[in-house]
Amino acid sequence: MVRFPERLLTYDTYNSHVLCICRQLKNEMVVGVFNFSDEPQTAWIDMGEMPFQDLLGKGECVLRNIILPGNGYGWYYKTWEE
């Protein structure tokens, strides 16, 4: 078995239609949020005030209560000083 120093975990969205995964390595984090419903859904998450870069080109945002379109998704990235 190969062991990696990074962590992969899920973050509770309090919505059974939405999955949030996070991968962290040292001072970097990538977050994916996925809506598996045909209807718009809210990911009831709160990852603090530090802004994330929206990797789909929508600028910076705070990851708090994200509204996703039906079958929509988002990818986000942040880095910080250790």
C-alpha positions in Angstrom: 0.0 0.0 0.0 1.3 3.5 -0.9 0.7 6.2 1.7 0.3 9.8 0.7 0.9 12.8 3.1 -2.2 14.6 1.9 -5.7 14.1 3.2 -8.9 13.4 1.3 -12.1 13.9 3.3 -15.8 14.7 2.9 -17.4 17.8 4.4 -21.0 17.5 5.6 -23.3 19.6 3.4 -26.5 18.8 5.4 -28.1 18.0 2.0 -28.4 14.4 0.8 -28.2 15.5 -2.9 -24.9 17.3 -2.5 -21.4 15.9 -2.0 -18.4 18.0 -0.9 -14.9 16.6 -1.0 -11.7 18.3 0.3 -8.1 17.4 -0.4 -5.4 19.1 1.7 -1.6 19.0 1.3 0.3 21.1 3.8 -0.9 24.7 3.2 -3.1 24.0 0.1 -6.7 22.8 -0.2 -8.9 21.8 -3.2 -12.6 21.5 -2.6 -15.1 19.9 -5.0 -18.9 20.4 -4.5 -21.3 18.3 -6.6 -25.1 18.4 -6.9 -26.6 15.0 -7.9 -30.1 16.3 -8.2 -31.9 17.7 -11.3 -33.1 20.6 -9.1 -30.9 23.4 -7.7 -29.6 22.6 -4.3 -27.7 24.3 -1.5 -24.5 23.0 0.1 -24.9 24.1 3.7 -21.2 24.5 4.4 -19.1 27.1 6.1 -15.3 27.1 5.5 -14.6 30.4 7.2 -13.8 33.9 5.9 -10.7 33.0 3.9 -11.5 33.3 0.2 -11.1 30.4 -2.2 -10.2 30.8 -5.9 -13.1 29.5 -8.1 -11.3 27.1 -10.5 -14.1 27.5 -13.1 -13.1 31.1 -13.6 -15.6 33.0 -11.4 -13.0 34.8 -9.3 -12.7 34.5 -5.5 -15.5 33.5 -3.1 -16.1 32.5 0.4 -17.3 28.9 0.7 -20.5 29.4 2.6 -24.0 28.0 1.7 -23.2 27.4 -2.0 -26.2 27.2 -4.4 -25.6 24.8 -7.2 -27.7 24.4 -10.3 -29.3 21.0 -11.1 -26.5 18.5 -11.7 -24.0 21.4 -11.2 -20.6 21.4 -9.5 -17.8 23.7 -8.4 -14.1 23.4 -7.8 -12.3 25.7 -5.4 -8.7 26.2 -4.3 -6.9 28.1 -1.5 -3.5 28.4 0.0 -2.3 30.0 3.2 0.9 30.8 5.1 2.0 28.1 7.5 
